[in-house]
Amino acid sequence: MTSTDPRYELQGINHLALVCSDMRRTIEFYTGTLGMPLIKTIELPGNLGQHFFFDCGNGNALAFFWLADAPDAVPGISAPRGLPDAGELVSAVGSMNHVAFTVPPERFDEYHRRMRAEGIEVSRVLNHDDSRSGVSREVHPGTFVRSFYFRDPDGILLEFACWTRTFTDDDVSHAPRTAADRNPPRTEKEQRHAPTA
């Protein structure tokens, strides 16, 4: 499927590039645990680092940089501090909040059980809907996607998700917020004393 705008024939995401601290550990997780084949490796010039690509299905790729001078991640800024079902969703403007992989709806619950059995910390299953809380315990006609979240070895937030219905024009109904609508930044002291979920 391609975009319908004639100016640019967009055909989806070619790859999403993230940064890891240990490429060997990243391969062990993405290939060994999630089963994504490693399809291309690059040594960057000038000892800058490496750039490796993994096949994540349907012609899509997930790529990682290992950069010799990359600063450490800062939880709550680089990515959310924890899993969304525990109230951890915030990351900084310009950050990559999470990566969601499409999985088959008929295998979704199996995958959740398998990850738990393998000792991976996973969120509870979230049946996303248009209710006030945004989720329901059970799947119902208003549920539009089912998902659960987990993290890779560097704390990158990942999601397995499956759409449960087709969208209509009624699904685009909210006025977009602007920079002026943001809450003022909290001081470091306020962040340390903020309640946790």
SESEGU-50321 format. One record per atom (N, C-alpha, C): z, y, x; residue in three letters; atom name; residue number from 1. Coordinates in steps of 0.02 Angstrom, whole numbers, plus 50000, padded with zeros to 5 digits. Layout:
<sites>
Z, Y, X, ALA, CA, NUM $
...
</sites>
This chain:
<sites>
50000, 49941, 50042, MET, N, 1 $
50000, 50000, 50000, MET, CA, 1 $
50000, 50062, 50045, MET, C, 1 $
49963, 50112, 50025, THR, N, 2 $
49959, 50174, 50063, THR, CA, 2 $
49982, 50232, 50019, THR, C, 2 $
49994, 50290, 50050, SER, N, 3 $
50014, 50348, 50012, SER, CA, 3 $
49956, 50372, 49969, SER, C, 3 $
49970, 50409, 49915, THR, N, 4 $
49918, 50433, 49871, THR, CA, 4 $
49896, 50503, 49888, THR, C, 4 $
49927, 50535, 49936, ASP, N, 5 $
49907, 50602, 49956, ASP, CA, 5 $
49847, 50597, 50003, ASP, C, 5 $
49790, 50629, 49986, PRO, N, 6 $
49730, 50621, 50027, PRO, CA, 6 $
49733, 50654, 50096, PRO, C, 6 $
49783, 50698, 50109, ARG, N, 7 $
49786, 50733, 50173, ARG, CA, 7 $
49801, 50686, 50231, ARG, C, 7 $
49845, 50638, 50219, TYR, N, 8 $
49864, 50589, 50271, TYR, CA, 8 $
49868, 50521, 50238, TYR, C, 8 $
49836, 50472, 50266, GLU, N, 9 $
49838, 50404, 50238, GLU, CA, 9 $
49896, 50366, 50270, GLU, C, 9 $
49956, 50380, 50246, LEU, N, 10 $
50016, 50347, 50273, LEU, CA, 10 $
50020, 50276, 50246, LEU, C, 10 $
50034, 50229, 50290, GLN, N, 11 $
50035, 50159, 50271, GLN, CA, 11 $
50103, 50127, 50281, GLN, C, 11 $
50155, 50168, 50284, GLY, N, 12 $
50222, 50143, 50293, GLY, CA, 12 $
50251, 50164, 50360, GLY, C, 12 $
50305, 50133, 50380, ILE, N, 13 $
50339, 50147, 50443, ILE, CA, 13 $
50311, 50100, 50497, ILE, C, 13 $
50285, 50128, 50551, ASN, N, 14 $
50262, 50087, 50607, ASN, CA, 14 $
50321, 50056, 50642, ASN, C, 14 $
50368, 50098, 50663, HIS, N, 15 $
50431, 50073, 50691, HIS, CA, 15 $
50484, 50127, 50686, HIS, C, 15 $
50545, 50106, 50688, LEU, N, 16 $
50603, 50150, 50691, LEU, CA, 16 $
50634, 50138, 50760, LEU, C, 16 $
50644, 50191, 50798, ALA, N, 17 $
50670, 50184, 50866, ALA, CA, 17 $
50744, 50205, 50869, ALA, C, 17 $
50786, 50160, 50892, LEU, N, 18 $
50858, 50171, 50898, LEU, CA, 18 $
50876, 50166, 50972, LEU, C, 18 $
50939, 50180, 50988, VAL, N, 19 $
50963, 50177, 51058, VAL, CA, 19 $
51020, 50127, 51061, VAL, C, 19 $
51017, 50082, 51110, CYS, N, 20 $
51070, 50032, 51120, CYS, CA, 20 $
51103, 50042, 51188, CYS, C, 20 $
51162, 50012, 51197, SER, N, 21 $
51197, 50017, 51261, SER, CA, 21 $
51183, 49957, 51306, SER, C, 21 $
51161, 49900, 51276, ASP, N, 22 $
51153, 49838, 51314, ASP, CA, 22 $
51094, 49801, 51283, ASP, C, 22 $
51036, 49802, 51315, MET, N, 23 $
50976, 49773, 51286, MET, CA, 23 $
50983, 49697, 51277, MET, C, 23 $
51014, 49664, 51324, ARG, N, 24 $
51023, 49591, 51318, ARG, CA, 24 $
51064, 49575, 51256, ARG, C, 24 $
51118, 49610, 51245, ARG, N, 25 $
51160, 49599, 51185, ARG, CA, 25 $
51121, 49616, 51121, ARG, C, 25 $
51079, 49668, 51125, THR, N, 26 $
51038, 49687, 51067, THR, CA, 26 $
50989, 49631, 51050, THR, C, 26 $
50957, 49601, 51101, ILE, N, 27 $
50911, 49545, 51089, ILE, CA, 27 $
50949, 49486, 51058, ILE, C, 27 $
51008, 49471, 51085, GLU, N, 28 $
51048, 49416, 51058, GLU, CA, 28 $
51063, 49426, 50984, GLU, C, 28 $
51077, 49488, 50964, PHE, N, 29 $
51093, 49501, 50894, PHE, CA, 29 $
51030, 49501, 50850, PHE, C, 29 $
50980, 49541, 50868, TYR, N, 30 $
50922, 49548, 50824, TYR, CA, 30 $
50876, 49487, 50824, TYR, C, 30 $
50869, 49453, 50881, THR, N, 31 $
50829, 49392, 50883, THR, CA, 31 $
50873, 49331, 50868, THR, C, 31 $
50929, 49325, 50903, GLY, N, 32 $
50972, 49267, 50895, GLY, CA, 32 $
51005, 49262, 50827, GLY, C, 32 $
51034, 49318, 50803, THR, N, 33 $
51070, 49317, 50739, THR, CA, 33 $
51024, 49331, 50680, THR, C, 33 $
50984, 49384, 50684, LEU, N, 34 $
50942, 49403, 50626, LEU, CA, 34 $
50873, 49371, 50627, LEU, C, 34 $
50853, 49340, 50682, GLY, N, 35 $
50790, 49304, 50685, GLY, CA, 35 $
50728, 49347, 50691, GLY, C, 35 $
50735, 49407, 50719, MET, N, 36 $
50677, 49451, 50728, MET, CA, 36 $
50646, 49437, 50796, MET, C, 36 $
50582, 49416, 50798, PRO, N, 37 $
50550, 49402, 50863, PRO, CA, 37 $
50543, 49466, 50904, PRO, C, 37 $
50555, 49460, 50968, LEU, N, 38 $
50543, 49514, 51015, LEU, CA, 38 $
50468, 49514, 51029, LEU, C, 38 $
50432, 49570, 51015, ILE, N, 39 $
50359, 49569, 51018, ILE, CA, 39 $
50330, 49612, 51074, ILE, C, 39 $
50369, 49658, 51102, LYS, N, 40 $
50342, 49700, 51156, LYS, CA, 40 $
50400, 49729, 51196, LYS, C, 40 $
50393, 49729, 51262, THR, N, 41 $
50443, 49759, 51306, THR, CA, 41 $
50409, 49809, 51352, THR, C, 41 $
50442, 49864, 51366, ILE, N, 42 $
50415, 49917, 51409, ILE, CA, 42 $
50470, 49940, 51456, ILE, C, 42 $
50453, 49946, 51520, GLU, N, 43 $
50496, 49980, 51569, GLU, CA, 43 $
50473, 50052, 51571, GLU, C, 43 $
50517, 50099, 51560, LEU, N, 44 $
50499, 50170, 51560, LEU, CA, 44 $
50494, 50195, 51632, LEU, C, 44 $
50449, 50242, 51644, PRO, N, 45 $
50440, 50267, 51713, PRO, CA, 45 $
50501, 50304, 51739, PRO, C, 45 $
50506, 50307, 51805, GLY, N, 46 $
50559, 50345, 51837, GLY, CA, 46 $
50629, 50318, 51826, GLY, C, 46 $
50635, 50252, 51815, ASN, N, 47 $
50701, 50221, 51802, ASN, CA, 47 $
50736, 50252, 51742, ASN, C, 47 $
50698, 50280, 51695, LEU, N, 48 $
50727, 50310, 51635, LEU, CA, 48 $
50760, 50257, 51591, LEU, C, 48 $
50729, 50198, 51586, GLY, N, 49 $
50758, 50145, 51545, GLY, CA, 49 $
50706, 50097, 51520, GLY, C, 49 $
50718, 50068, 51461, GLN, N, 50 $
50674, 50019, 51431, GLN, CA, 50 $
50662, 50036, 51358, GLN, C, 50 $
50608, 50007, 51329, HIS, N, 51 $
50591, 50015, 51258, HIS, CA, 51 $
50566, 49948, 51234, HIS, C, 51 $
50603, 49914, 51190, PHE, N, 52 $
50586, 49847, 51166, PHE, CA, 52 $
50574, 49850, 51091, PHE, C, 52 $
50527, 49809, 51067, PHE, N, 53 $
50508, 49808, 50996, PHE, CA, 53 $
50521, 49739, 50966, PHE, C, 53 $
50548, 49739, 50905, PHE, N, 54 $
50562, 49678, 50867, PHE, CA, 54 $
50521, 49679, 50803, PHE, C, 54 $
50494, 49621, 50784, ASP, N, 55 $
50457, 49614, 50721, ASP, CA, 55 $
50508, 49605, 50664, ASP, C, 55 $
50509, 49651, 50617, CYS, N, 56 $
50556, 49644, 50561, CYS, CA, 56 $
50520, 49629, 50495, CYS, C, 56 $
50458, 49603, 50500, GLY, N, 57 $
50422, 49579, 50441, GLY, CA, 57 $
50372, 49627, 50413, GLY, C, 57 $
50318, 49599, 50383, ASN, N, 58 $
50266, 49638, 50348, ASN, CA, 58 $
50233, 49690, 50392, ASN, C, 58 $
50226, 49677, 50456, GLY, N, 59 $
50194, 49725, 50501, GLY, CA, 59 $
50239, 49782, 50523, GLY, C, 59 $
50303, 49779, 50507, ASN, N, 60 $
50351, 49832, 50525, ASN, CA, 60 $
50388, 49811, 50588, ASN, C, 60 $
50409, 49861, 50626, ALA, N, 61 $
50446, 49847, 50688, ALA, CA, 61 $
50509, 49890, 50692, ALA, C, 61 $
50558, 49863, 50725, LEU, N, 62 $
50619, 49899, 50743, LEU, CA, 62 $
50619, 49901, 50819, LEU, C, 62 $
50627, 49960, 50847, ALA, N, 63 $
50624, 49968, 50919, ALA, CA, 63 $
50690, 49995, 50946, ALA, C, 63 $
50705, 49978, 51007, PHE, N, 64 $
50766, 50003, 51040, PHE, CA, 64 $
50748, 50031, 51108, PHE, C, 64 $
50779, 50088, 51122, PHE, N, 65 $
50779, 50115, 51189, PHE, CA, 65 $
50845, 50094, 51222, PHE, C, 65 $
50841, 50074, 51285, TRP, N, 66 $
50900, 50072, 51328, TRP, CA, 66 $
50886, 50126, 51379, TRP, C, 66 $
50929, 50178, 51377, LEU, N, 67 $
50919, 50236, 51420, LEU, CA, 67 $
50977, 50240, 51469, LEU, C, 67 $
50962, 50243, 51534, ALA, N, 68 $
51014, 50241, 51585, ALA, CA, 68 $
51064, 50298, 51578, ALA, C, 68 $
51043, 50355, 51553, ASP, N, 69 $
51088, 50413, 51548, ASP, CA, 69 $
51109, 50429, 51476, ASP, C, 69 $
51101, 50381, 51430, ALA, N, 70 $
51119, 50394, 51360, ALA, CA, 70 $
51195, 50404, 51353, ALA, C, 70 $
51217, 50455, 51317, PRO, N, 71 $
51288, 50463, 51304, PRO, CA, 71 $
51313, 50409, 51256, PRO, C, 71 $
51377, 50396, 51257, ASP, N, 72 $
51407, 50347, 51211, ASP, CA, 72 $
51401, 50372, 51139, ASP, C, 72 $
51400, 50324, 51093, ALA, N, 73 $
51401, 50340, 51022, ALA, CA, 73 $
51467, 50373, 51003, ALA, C, 73 $
51464, 50415, 50952, VAL, N, 74 $
51524, 50447, 50925, VAL, CA, 74 $
51529, 50428, 50851, VAL, C, 74 $
51572, 50379, 50834, PRO, N, 75 $
51578, 50358, 50764, PRO, CA, 75 $
51592, 50417, 50718, PRO, C, 75 $
51557, 50418, 50662, GLY, N, 76 $
51564, 50473, 50615, GLY, CA, 76 $
51516, 50529, 50629, GLY, C, 76 $
51483, 50527, 50687, ILE, N, 77 $
51432, 50577, 50704, ILE, CA, 77 $
51366, 50540, 50716, ILE, C, 77 $
51365, 50494, 50764, SER, N, 78 $
51304, 50456, 50778, SER, CA, 78 $
51286, 50411, 50719, SER, C, 78 $
51335, 50381, 50687, ALA, N, 79 $
51327, 50335, 50631, ALA, CA, 79 $
51393, 50336, 50593, ALA, C, 79 $
51395, 50311, 50531, PRO, N, 80 $
51458, 50308, 50495, PRO, CA, 80 $
51511, 50268, 50534, PRO, C, 80 $
51574, 50286, 50523, ARG, N, 81 $
51630, 50253, 50559, ARG, CA, 81 $
51638, 50179, 50539, ARG, C, 81 $
51623, 50163, 50478, GLY, N, 82 $
51633, 50095, 50453, GLY, CA, 82 $
51581, 50078, 50400, GLY, C, 82 $
51600, 50033, 50354, LEU, N, 83 $
51554, 50010, 50303, LEU, CA, 83 $
51559, 50052, 50239, LEU, C, 83 $
51504, 50065, 50205, PRO, N, 84 $
51504, 50109, 50146, PRO, CA, 84 $
51551, 50087, 50090, PRO, C, 84 $
51562, 50022, 50081, ASP, N, 85 $
51606, 50002, 50026, ASP, CA, 85 $
51678, 50021, 50040, ASP, C, 85 $
51694, 50042, 50102, ALA, N, 86 $
51760, 50066, 50120, ALA, CA, 86 $
51761, 50143, 50121, ALA, C, 86 $
51710, 50174, 50094, GLY, N, 87 $
51707, 50247, 50090, GLY, CA, 87 $
51680, 50280, 50153, GLY, C, 87 $
51650, 50242, 50198, GLU, N, 88 $
51623, 50269, 50260, GLU, CA, 88 $
51547, 50277, 50255, GLU, C, 88 $
51524, 50337, 50241, LEU, N, 89 $
51453, 50348, 50234, LEU, CA, 89 $
51427, 50408, 50275, LEU, C, 89 $
51472, 50451, 50297, VAL, N, 90 $
51452, 50514, 50329, VAL, CA, 90 $
51430, 50503, 50401, VAL, C, 90 $
51374, 50534, 50418, SER, N, 91 $
51353, 50542, 50488, SER, CA, 91 $
51320, 50611, 50493, SER, C, 91 $
51308, 50633, 50554, ALA, N, 92 $
51286, 50701, 50567, ALA, CA, 92 $
51214, 50713, 50544, ALA, C, 92 $
51199, 50777, 50530, VAL, N, 93 $
51131, 50797, 50516, VAL, CA, 93 $
51088, 50777, 50576, VAL, C, 93 $
51030, 50747, 50563, GLY, N, 94 $
50985, 50725, 50616, GLY, CA, 94 $
51001, 50656, 50642, GLY, C, 94 $
51056, 50626, 50620, SER, N, 95 $
51073, 50558, 50642, SER, CA, 95 $
51034, 50508, 50600, SER, C, 95 $
51033, 50446, 50623, MET, N, 96 $
51004, 50392, 50584, MET, CA, 96 $
51063, 50358, 50550, MET, C, 96 $
51070, 50366, 50485, ASN, N, 97 $
51129, 50341, 50450, ASN, CA, 97 $
51131, 50265, 50447, ASN, C, 97 $
51078, 50233, 50425, HIS, N, 98 $
51075, 50160, 50425, HIS, CA, 98 $
51002, 50137, 50418, HIS, C, 98 $
50992, 50073, 50433, VAL, N, 99 $
50926, 50041, 50425, VAL, CA, 99 $
50934, 49987, 50372, VAL, C, 99 $
50892, 49990, 50320, ALA, N, 100 $
50893, 49940, 50267, ALA, CA, 100 $
50833, 49894, 50273, ALA, C, 100 $
50846, 49829, 50276, PHE, N, 101 $
50793, 49779, 50279, PHE, CA, 101 $
50784, 49749, 50210, PHE, C, 101 $
50721, 49743, 50187, THR, N, 102 $
50706, 49711, 50124, THR, CA, 102 $
50714, 49636, 50132, THR, C, 102 $
50751, 49605, 50085, VAL, N, 103 $
50759, 49532, 50084, VAL, CA, 103 $
50739, 49508, 50015, VAL, C, 103 $
50721, 49443, 50009, PRO, N, 104 $
50701, 49417, 49944, PRO, CA, 104 $
50760, 49415, 49896, PRO, C, 104 $
50751, 49440, 49834, PRO, N, 105 $
50807, 49441, 49786, PRO, CA, 105 $
50838, 49372, 49775, PRO, C, 105 $
50796, 49320, 49775, GLU, N, 106 $
50821, 49253, 49761, GLU, CA, 106 $
50863, 49225, 49818, GLU, C, 106 $
50862, 49256, 49877, ARG, N, 107 $
50902, 49232, 49933, ARG, CA, 107 $
50958, 49280, 49953, ARG, C, 107 $
50963, 49335, 49917, PHE, N, 108 $
51011, 49388, 49933, PHE, CA, 108 $
51082, 49361, 49939, PHE, C, 108 $
51107, 49327, 49888, ASP, N, 109 $
51176, 49302, 49888, ASP, CA, 109 $
51186, 49250, 49943, ASP, C, 109 $
51136, 49209, 49956, GLU, N, 110 $
51139, 49161, 50010, GLU, CA, 110 $
51148, 49196, 50077, GLU, C, 110 $
51111, 49250, 50089, TYR, N, 111 $
51116, 49287, 50152, TYR, CA, 111 $
51185, 49319, 50160, TYR, C, 111 $
51214, 49343, 50106, HIS, N, 112 $
51281, 49372, 50110, HIS, CA, 112 $
51331, 49318, 50130, HIS, C, 112 $
51327, 49260, 50098, ARG, N, 113 $
51372, 49204, 50116, ARG, CA, 113 $
51362, 49182, 50188, ARG, C, 113 $
51299, 49177, 50210, ARG, N, 114 $
51284, 49154, 50277, ARG, CA, 114 $
51313, 49201, 50330, ARG, C, 114 $
51304, 49266, 50320, MET, N, 115 $
51331, 49314, 50369, MET, CA, 115 $
51407, 49308, 50373, MET, C, 115 $
51439, 49303, 50316, ARG, N, 116 $
51512, 49295, 50317, ARG, CA, 116 $
51532, 49231, 50353, ARG, C, 116 $
51496, 49177, 50341, ALA, N, 117 $
51511, 49113, 50373, ALA, CA, 117 $
51501, 49117, 50449, ALA, C, 117 $
51454, 49159, 50471, GLU, N, 118 $
51442, 49168, 50542, GLU, CA, 118 $
51491, 49216, 50575, GLU, C, 118 $
51539, 49242, 50536, GLY, N, 119 $
51590, 49286, 50563, GLY, CA, 119 $
51570, 49358, 50570, GLY, C, 119 $
51515, 49378, 50538, ILE, N, 120 $
51493, 49448, 50540, ILE, CA, 120 $
51530, 49486, 50485, ILE, C, 120 $
51560, 49542, 50502, GLU, N, 121 $
51594, 49583, 50452, GLU, CA, 121 $
51542, 49615, 50407, GLU, C, 121 $
51545, 49598, 50343, VAL, N, 122 $
51498, 49625, 50294, VAL, CA, 122 $
51536, 49661, 50239, VAL, C, 122 $
51502, 49709, 50208, SER, N, 123 $
51531, 49742, 50150, SER, CA, 123 $
51530, 49695, 50091, SER, C, 123 $
51561, 49715, 50037, ARG, N, 124 $
51553, 49678, 49975, ARG, CA, 124 $
51482, 49692, 49950, ARG, C, 124 $
51458, 49651, 49905, VAL, N, 125 $
51392, 49662, 49876, VAL, CA, 125 $
51396, 49723, 49831, VAL, C, 125 $
51349, 49769, 49839, LEU, N, 126 $
51346, 49829, 49798, LEU, CA, 126 $
51285, 49826, 49753, LEU, C, 126 $
51296, 49827, 49688, ASN, N, 127 $
51242, 49829, 49639, ASN, CA, 127 $
51233, 49901, 49620, ASN, C, 127 $
51186, 49936, 49653, HIS, N, 128 $
51177, 50008, 49644, HIS, CA, 128 $
51145, 50022, 49576, HIS, C, 128 $
51176, 50069, 49539, ASP, N, 129 $
51149, 50089, 49474, ASP, CA, 129 $
51158, 50164, 49465, ASP, C, 129 $
51142, 50189, 49406, ASP, N, 130 $
51147, 50261, 49393, ASP, CA, 130 $
51212, 50281, 49359, ASP, C, 130 $
51263, 50238, 49362, SER, N, 131 $
51328, 50255, 49333, SER, CA, 131 $
51362, 50309, 49374, SER, C, 131 $
51417, 50334, 49350, ARG, N, 132 $
51454, 50386, 49385, ARG, CA, 132 $
51476, 50364, 49455, ARG, C, 132 $
51497, 50300, 49461, SER, N, 133 $
51519, 50275, 49527, SER, CA, 133 $
51460, 50254, 49570, SER, C, 133 $
51402, 50243, 49540, GLY, N, 134 $
51342, 50224, 49578, GLY, CA, 134 $
51335, 50150, 49592, GLY, C, 134 $
51386, 50111, 49573, VAL, N, 135 $
51384, 50038, 49582, VAL, CA, 135 $
51417, 50003, 49524, VAL, C, 135 $
51399, 49941, 49514, SER, N, 136 $
51430, 49901, 49461, SER, CA, 136 $
51449, 49833, 49489, SER, C, 136 $
51495, 49799, 49457, ARG, N, 137 $
51515, 49732, 49480, ARG, CA, 137 $
51460, 49681, 49466, ARG, C, 137 $
51426, 49689, 49411, GLU, N, 138 $
51374, 49641, 49390, GLU, CA, 138 $
51306, 49674, 49390, GLU, C, 138 $
51255, 49633, 49398, VAL, N, 139 $
51186, 49658, 49392, VAL, CA, 139 $
51172, 49667, 49317, VAL, C, 139 $
51142, 49724, 49299, HIS, N, 140 $
51124, 49739, 49230, HIS, CA, 140 $
51057, 49775, 49230, HIS, C, 140 $
51028, 49790, 49171, PRO, N, 141 $
50962, 49821, 49170, PRO, CA, 141 $
50958, 49888, 49207, PRO, C, 141 $
51013, 49923, 49216, GLY, N, 142 $
51013, 49987, 49253, GLY, CA, 142 $
51020, 49979, 49328, GLY, C, 142 $
51033, 49919, 49352, THR, N, 143 $
51038, 49907, 49424, THR, CA, 143 $
50968, 49913, 49454, THR, C, 143 $
50962, 49954, 49508, PHE, N, 144 $
50896, 49962, 49538, PHE, CA, 144 $
50889, 49930, 49606, PHE, C, 144 $
50946, 49919, 49641, VAL, N, 145 $
50944, 49883, 49705, VAL, CA, 145 $
51011, 49850, 49717, VAL, C, 145 $
51010, 49792, 49748, ARG, N, 146 $
51070, 49757, 49769, ARG, CA, 146 $
51072, 49761, 49845, ARG, C, 146 $
51131, 49771, 49874, SER, N, 147 $
51134, 49776, 49947, SER, CA, 147 $
51202, 49757, 49973, SER, C, 147 $
51203, 49742, 50038, PHE, N, 148 $
51266, 49738, 50075, PHE, CA, 148 $
51253, 49763, 50145, PHE, C, 148 $
51307, 49785, 50178, TYR, N, 149 $
51302, 49820, 50242, TYR, CA, 149 $
51339, 49781, 50296, TYR, C, 149 $
51317, 49790, 50358, PHE, N, 150 $
51350, 49761, 50416, PHE, CA, 150 $
51329, 49803, 50476, PHE, C, 150 $
51359, 49791, 50535, ARG, N, 151 $
51344, 49831, 50594, ARG, CA, 151 $
51319, 49787, 50651, ARG, C, 151 $
51278, 49817, 50693, ASP, N, 152 $
51255, 49781, 50753, ASP, CA, 152 $
51308, 49791, 50808, ASP, C, 152 $
51299, 49762, 50867, PRO, N, 153 $
51350, 49767, 50920, PRO, CA, 153 $
51365, 49839, 50943, PRO, C, 153 $
51318, 49886, 50933, ASP, N, 154 $
51331, 49956, 50951, ASP, CA, 154 $
51357, 49997, 50893, ASP, C, 154 $
51372, 49966, 50836, GLY, N, 155 $
51398, 50003, 50779, GLY, CA, 155 $
51344, 50032, 50735, GLY, C, 155 $
51280, 50016, 50747, ILE, N, 156 $
51227, 50041, 50703, ILE, CA, 156 $
51234, 50008, 50636, ILE, C, 156 $
51234, 50048, 50583, LEU, N, 157 $
51243, 50023, 50516, LEU, CA, 157 $
51177, 49994, 50490, LEU, C, 157 $
51180, 49931, 50468, LEU, N, 158 $
51122, 49896, 50442, LEU, CA, 158 $
51135, 49874, 50370, LEU, C, 158 $
51082, 49862, 50333, GLU, N, 159 $
51088, 49843, 50263, GLU, CA, 159 $
51035, 49791, 50246, GLU, C, 159 $
51054, 49741, 50208, PHE, N, 160 $
51005, 49696, 50176, PHE, CA, 160 $
51001, 49719, 50104, PHE, C, 160 $
50940, 49731, 50079, ALA, N, 161 $
50931, 49759, 50012, ALA, CA, 161 $
50872, 49726, 49977, ALA, C, 161 $
50878, 49722, 49911, CYS, N, 162 $
50822, 49697, 49870, CYS, CA, 162 $
50818, 49738, 49807, CYS, C, 162 $
50757, 49764, 49793, TRP, N, 163 $
50746, 49801, 49731, TRP, CA, 163 $
50751, 49754, 49672, TRP, C, 163 $
50777, 49779, 49616, THR, N, 164 $
50785, 49736, 49558, THR, CA, 164 $
50744, 49760, 49498, THR, C, 164 $
50713, 49818, 49504, ARG, N, 165 $
50670, 49842, 49449, ARG, CA, 165 $
50619, 49891, 49477, ARG, C, 165 $
50569, 49906, 49436, THR, N, 166 $
50517, 49954, 49455, THR, CA, 166 $
50540, 50023, 49434, THR, C, 166 $
50528, 50073, 49476, PHE, N, 167 $
50547, 50142, 49460, PHE, CA, 167 $
50497, 50174, 49411, PHE, C, 167 $
50523, 50220, 49371, THR, N, 168 $
50481, 50259, 49325, THR, CA, 168 $
50491, 50333, 49340, THR, C, 168 $
50455, 50376, 49304, ASP, N, 169 $
50463, 50449, 49312, ASP, CA, 169 $
50535, 50471, 49299, ASP, C, 169 $
50571, 50435, 49256, ASP, N, 170 $
50640, 50453, 49240, ASP, CA, 170 $
50687, 50445, 49300, ASP, C, 170 $
50666, 50408, 49351, ASP, N, 171 $
50708, 50397, 49409, ASP, CA, 171 $
50709, 50456, 49457, ASP, C, 171 $
50667, 50506, 49445, VAL, N, 172 $
50667, 50567, 49486, VAL, CA, 172 $
50691, 50623, 49441, VAL, C, 172 $
50757, 50636, 49442, SER, N, 173 $
50786, 50682, 49392, SER, CA, 173 $
50837, 50731, 49420, SER, C, 173 $
50848, 50732, 49484, HIS, N, 174 $
50900, 50775, 49513, HIS, CA, 174 $
50870, 50834, 49551, HIS, C, 174 $
50900, 50892, 49544, ALA, N, 175 $
50879, 50951, 49582, ALA, CA, 175 $
50902, 50942, 49654, ALA, C, 175 $
50858, 50955, 49703, PRO, N, 176 $
50878, 50947, 49773, PRO, CA, 176 $
50928, 51001, 49795, PRO, C, 176 $
50977, 50980, 49833, ARG, N, 177 $
51027, 51026, 49861, ARG, CA, 177 $
51000, 51059, 49924, ARG, C, 177 $
51030, 51115, 49943, THR, N, 178 $
51008, 51152, 50002, THR, CA, 178 $
51064, 51155, 50054, THR, C, 178 $
51047, 51184, 50112, ALA, N, 179 $
51098, 51193, 50164, ALA, CA, 179 $
51156, 51234, 50139, ALA, C, 179 $
51143, 51280, 50093, ALA, N, 180 $
51196, 51323, 50066, ALA, CA, 180 $
51246, 51284, 50024, ALA, C, 180 $
51227, 51225, 50001, ASP, N, 181 $
51271, 51183, 49960, ASP, CA, 181 $
51319, 51140, 50001, ASP, C, 181 $
51310, 51139, 50067, ARG, N, 182 $
51353, 51097, 50109, ARG, CA, 182 $
51423, 51123, 50112, ARG, C, 182 $
51471, 51078, 50122, ASN, N, 183 $
51540, 51097, 50133, ASN, CA, 183 $
51546, 51129, 50202, ASN, C, 183 $
51593, 51176, 50210, PRO, N, 184 $
51602, 51206, 50277, PRO, CA, 184 $
51627, 51152, 50326, PRO, C, 184 $
51608, 51158, 50390, PRO, N, 185 $
51630, 51109, 50439, PRO, CA, 185 $
51706, 51109, 50445, PRO, C, 185 $
51734, 51048, 50453, ARG, N, 186 $
51806, 51042, 50462, ARG, CA, 186 $
51824, 51051, 50535, ARG, C, 186 $
51883, 51078, 50546, THR, N, 187 $
51907, 51085, 50615, THR, CA, 187 $
51925, 51015, 50641, THR, C, 187 $
51934, 51010, 50707, GLU, N, 188 $
51953, 50946, 50736, GLU, CA, 188 $
52021, 50923, 50708, GLU, C, 188 $
52067, 50970, 50698, LYS, N, 189 $
52133, 50953, 50670, LYS, CA, 189 $
52125, 50926, 50599, LYS, C, 189 $
52084, 50958, 50558, GLU, N, 190 $
52073, 50934, 50490, GLU, CA, 190 $
52042, 50865, 50489, GLU, C, 190 $
51997, 50851, 50536, GLN, N, 191 $
51965, 50785, 50540, GLN, CA, 191 $
52016, 50732, 50558, GLN, C, 191 $
52062, 50747, 50604, ARG, N, 192 $
52113, 50698, 50624, ARG, CA, 192 $
52160, 50683, 50567, ARG, C, 192 $
52174, 50731, 50523, HIS, N, 193 $
52223, 50721, 50470, HIS, CA, 193 $
52191, 50707, 50403, HIS, C, 193 $
52125, 50695, 50402, ALA, N, 194 $
52091, 50680, 50339, ALA, CA, 194 $
52112, 50610, 50316, ALA, C, 194 $
52121, 50601, 50250, PRO, N, 195 $
52138, 50534, 50225, PRO, CA, 195 $
52080, 50486, 50237, PRO, C, 195 $
52097, 50423, 50250, THR, N, 196 $
52045, 50372, 50258, THR, CA, 196 $
52044, 50327, 50197, THR, C, 196 $
51986, 50300, 50184, ALA, N, 197 $
51979, 50256, 50124, ALA, CA, 197 $
52007, 50187, 50139, ALA, C, 197 $
</sites>
